[in-house]
């Protein structure tokens, strides 16, 4: 196993973003990726921030993806890769709710429990980059770059409802899986043919979203039953 994270795992809500539904060019699908920074406290409920909407509730939002946090530092890497749109690459453009510094996929772990303002949340899974990132930025390879570099950010489920606001501290309260950083999780699930035992170990991590755990167990069973096939 990897060692526990050595970098800080707590931070501050630098900016808080909420957004309604808007059409996403060029096809015009309804999306909640366009968000606006707010200085006022916002109630964080089990389904997310009051007033925050999602165009595709099958894949976005809901109790296991109630709040999305994204490291502001990642925008520098995106700007270096896509300099033609560097002016666009600022916190909030990828649809995150919480922008922070000092926390990233190498310093947070699956199952981490944090206090944010008056709410308590638990890290449930990374964001899965999709085509909406490409359309939002107008760059066809943006989502692939995010996935390959593991610049995903992460989702929280809400354990205790309460208000959150820009300037609130993000305080680590519990860490049930100190070996399972989000970076390690991302490498494991994207490996060509991971060890089935490792997949089962990861699937058993307290706090991992139930659907993700079930898929890992299914993949582990398949790999064990098909040792010579591609993973």
C-alpha positions in Angstrom: 0.0 0.0 0.0 1.0 3.6 -0.5 1.9 5.7 2.5 -0.6 8.1 4.0 -0.8 11.6 2.5 1.9 13.9 3.9 0.6 17.1 2.5 -2.2 19.2 4.1 -5.7 17.7 3.6 -7.6 20.7 5.0 -8.1 24.1 3.4 -10.5 27.0 3.0 -13.5 27.6 0.6 -11.8 30.1 -1.6 -14.9 30.5 -3.7 -18.4 29.0 -3.6 -20.3 28.4 -6.9 -24.0 27.8 -7.6 -25.7 27.6 -10.9 -29.0 26.9 -12.7 -29.6 25.2 -16.0 -28.4 26.7 -19.3 -27.9 25.3 -22.8 -24.4 24.0 -23.6 -23.1 24.8 -27.1 -23.0 23.6 -29.7 -25.9 21.2 -29.4 -27.7 23.1 -26.7 -28.1 20.3 -24.1 -29.4 21.6 -20.7 -26.5 21.7 -18.2 -25.6 23.0 -14.8 -21.9 23.4 -15.6 -22.3 27.2 -15.8 -22.0 28.4 -12.2 -21.7 31.8 -10.5 -19.7 32.7 -7.4 -21.7 33.7 -4.4 -20.5 35.5 -1.2 -23.7 34.7 0.7 -24.0 31.5 2.8 -25.9 28.8 1.0 -27.6 25.8 2.7 -26.0 22.5 1.8 -28.7 19.8 1.8 -28.5 16.1 1.1 -28.9 16.7 -2.6 -26.6 19.6 -2.8 -26.5 23.4 -2.5 -29.8 25.3 -2.6 -30.3 26.6 -6.1 -27.7 24.4 -7.7 -29.1 22.4 -10.7 -27.9 19.5 -12.9 -29.0 18.9 -16.4 -28.4 15.1 -16.3 -29.4 13.8 -12.9 -28.5 10.2 -13.9 -24.8 11.1 -13.9 -24.5 14.4 -11.9 -25.8 15.5 -8.6 -27.8 13.4 -6.1 -26.8 12.2 -2.6 -23.5 10.6 -3.6 -22.5 13.7 -5.7 -24.0 16.5 -3.6 -21.0 18.8 -3.6 -18.1 19.0 -6.0 -14.7 20.4 -4.9 -11.9 21.2 -7.4 -8.4 22.4 -6.7 -7.8 25.9 -8.1 -4.1 24.9 -8.8 -5.3 22.5 -11.6 -6.2 25.4 -13.8 -2.5 26.3 -14.2 -1.9 22.8 -15.6 -4.9 23.2 -18.0 -3.7 26.6 -19.1 -0.2 25.3 -19.8 -1.7 22.5 -22.0 -4.3 24.7 -23.7 -2.7 28.2 -23.8 -5.2 29.4 -26.4 -8.0 29.4 -23.8 -5.9 30.3 -20.8 -8.1 33.3 -20.1 -11.1 31.0 -19.7 -9.4 28.7 -17.3 -10.4 30.2 -14.0 -12.1 28.6 -10.9 -15.7 27.7 -11.5 -15.5 27.1 -15.3 -15.6 23.3 -14.9 -18.8 23.5 -12.8 -17.3 22.9 -9.4 -19.1 24.1 -6.3 -16.1 24.6 -4.0 -12.8 26.1 -5.2 -9.8 25.6 -2.9 -6.1 25.6 -2.7 -3.8 23.2 -0.8 -5.9 20.1 -1.3 -5.6 17.8 -4.2 -6.0 14.2 -5.3 -2.7 13.2 -3.6 -3.7 14.7 -0.2 -7.3 13.6 0.2 -8.6 10.0 0.6 -11.8 8.1 -0.2 -14.0 8.3 2.9 -12.5 11.4 4.3 -15.0 13.3 6.5 -14.8 17.1 6.6 -16.5 19.9 8.3 -17.3 22.8 6.0 -19.0 25.7 7.6 -22.1 24.3 9.3 -22.2 21.1 7.3 -20.4 17.8 7.5 -19.5 15.9 4.3 -17.7 12.7 3.2 -15.6 12.2 0.1 -17.4 9.5 -1.9 -15.7 9.4 -5.3 -13.7 11.4 -8.0 -15.5 13.3 -10.7 -15.5 11.3 -14.0 -14.4 13.7 -16.8 -16.9 13.7 -19.7 -17.6 15.4 -23.0 -19.2 18.4 -21.2 -15.8 19.6 -20.3 -14.8 19.6 -23.9 -17.9 21.5 -24.9 -17.6 24.0 -22.1 -14.0 24.8 -23.0 -14.4 24.4 -26.7 -11.4 22.0 -26.8 -11.9 18.4 -27.9 -9.1 16.8 -25.9 -9.7 18.6 -22.6 -11.6 15.8 -20.8 -8.9 13.3 -21.9 -6.2 15.5 -20.5 -8.1 15.8 -17.2 -8.5 12.1 -17.0 -5.0 11.2 -18.0 -3.5 13.6 -15.5 -6.0 12.7 -12.7 -7.1 16.3 -12.4 -10.6 15.2 -11.5 -11.6 16.9 -8.2 -14.0 15.0 -6.1 -17.6 14.7 -4.8 -19.0 14.6 -1.3 -22.1 13.1 0.2 -23.6 15.2 3.0 -23.7 13.7 6.5 -25.0 16.8 8.3 -26.9 19.6 6.6 -25.9 23.2 7.2 -24.8 26.5 5.6 -21.5 26.9 3.8 -19.9 30.1 2.5 -16.8 31.4 0.8 -14.1 31.8 3.5 -15.3 28.8 5.6 -12.6 26.4 6.7 -12.5 22.8 5.3 -11.5 20.8 8.3 -10.5 17.1 8.3 -12.5 15.3 11.0 -11.9 11.6 10.2 -9.8 9.6 7.8 -10.9 5.9 7.7 -8.8 5.0 4.6 -5.4 6.8 5.0 -3.8 4.6 2.4 -6.4 5.2 -0.3 -5.7 8.6 -1.7 -7.9 9.7 -4.5 -4.8 9.5 -6.8 -4.2 5.9 -5.8 -7.9 5.1 -6.4 -7.8 6.7 -9.8 -4.7 4.8 -10.9 -6.3 1.5 -9.7 -9.6 1.9 -11.5 -7.8 3.0 -14.7 -5.2 0.3 -14.7 -5.2 -2.0 -17.7 -5.5 -5.2 -15.7 -5.4 -4.5 -11.9 -5.0 -7.2 -9.3 -8.5 -8.5 -8.4 -7.4 -8.6 -4.8 -6.6 -4.9 -4.9 -9.9 -4.1 -6.5 -11.7 -5.9 -3.7 -9.7 -4.1 -1.1 -10.6 -0.7 -2.7 -14.2 -1.7 -3.0 -14.4 -2.4 0.7 -13.1 1.1 1.7 -15.6 2.7 4.0 -17.2 5.8 2.4 -16.7 4.8 -1.3 -19.9 5.3 -3.3 -21.9 2.1 -3.3 -22.3 1.9 -7.1 -18.5 2.3 -7.5 -17.8 -0.4 -5.0 -20.2 -2.8 -6.8 -18.5 -2.2 -10.1 -15.1 -2.8 -8.7 -16.3 -6.1 -7.2 -17.8 -7.1 -10.5 -14.6 -6.3 -12.3 -12.5 -8.2 -9.8 -14.8 -11.3 -10.2 -14.5 -11.1 -14.0 -10.7 -10.7 -13.9 -10.4 -13.7 -11.6 -12.6 -15.8 -13.9 -10.8 -14.7 -17.1 -7.1 -14.7 -16.2 -5.9 -14.6 -19.8 -8.3 -11.9 -21.2 -7.6 -8.2 -21.4 -8.8 -6.4 -18.3 
